[in-house]
């Protein structure tokens, strides 16, 4: 049973290493033949997606003095 578990784990690790390797040519001397396309410069500068935030309106009322006499 231990040998089966060890063989399964070893196979999974081997597949993980093979999937993450940087060799893309299938052989030992693979070269990367992919090309990339440059993006043209923007004609206008980008604007923010949302307008600038406005400060919240002051809806709080000033504190009123206590009209009742303190308890004695």
N, C-alpha and C positions, 0 to 999 in steps of 0.2 A: 504494500500500500504506500509506503514511504517513497519507494522508487517511482511509482506512478505520479505522485504529487510532485516529486523533484523533476521528473521528465516534463510534466505539464508546465511547471513554472519556468523551466529552462527554455522550452519552446516559445512561451509567451515573451520572455525577455529577448530571445533571438529575433522574433518578429518585430518587437518594439525597436530594437537597435537598427534593424534593416529598414524600417519605415522612416526613421529619423536620420538616417545617414545623409551626408551631403553629396554623395556620388549619384548623379542623375543619369549617367550614360549607360548604366547596366554593366559596364566593364570597369576596369581599374583606372583607366585614363579618360574618363568622361569629361567633356567640356560643355559649358553652358552656351547654347546657341540662341537664347531668347533675346529679343530686342525690346526696348521700351520707347514710347513716344513722348516727346516733351510737350507740355501744355503751353499754349501761347499766353503771353502776358495779358492781364486784365486791362480793358480799355478804360474802365472807371474804377476808382478805389471802392472797396467793399464798404457797405454801410452796416451798422449793427442791425440784427434781426428785430430787436424791440427798441422802442424809443427810450430815452433816458427816464429813469424813475423820478416821479415827483414826490416831494415830501408829503407825508400824510397831513390832512387838514387838522387844525387844532380845535377839536370839538370838546375838550375837557373844560369843565367849569372851574373857576378858582374856588379855593376852599372858603367856606363861610364860617364866621366865628360861631362858637357854640352859644345858642340863645338860652339854654337852660343852665341854671346854677348848679355847680358841682355838689355832689352829695356830701353831707356833713355828718 
